[in-house]
Amino acid sequence: MGMCVFTQKSIIEYCGYSVDVGQVETFEKNSEGKTIRKNFEVDFVCNLGAKRFYIQSALDMPTPEKVEQETNSLLRVNDSFQKMIIVGGLAPSYINEDGIVIINIIDFLTKPESLNI
């Protein structure tokens, strides 16, 4: 997402959060029954004191496969901190059935309270 990602990170840092890239490690059985390790990346892990949230960034999510791709790592984070996906365009913002906030870039950039959903 280029410049948009930079802007999101800058906005989050401006609000006082430290921002890092996150990794989620899982162990699954393959078709042969062997345990394999998989790593999933979270675009941003944002921390401020005891407050934390996780962000994925996507240009758009036009297909169920793309939605699954973007939510996959967030669903594997095993804690109760807020998780969100920032999406380009003007699609309505909402909270999905898994509790993940899907927010369009305009709402994210113009509504600082979006960090406190």
Buried (B, 14 or more C-beta within 10 A) or exposed (E): BEEBBEBBBEBBEEEEBEBEEBEBEEEEEEEEEEEEEEEBEBBBBBBEEEEBBBBBBBEEBEEEEEBEEBBBBBBBBEEEEBBBBBBBEEBEBEEEEEEBBBBBBEBBBEEEEBBEE
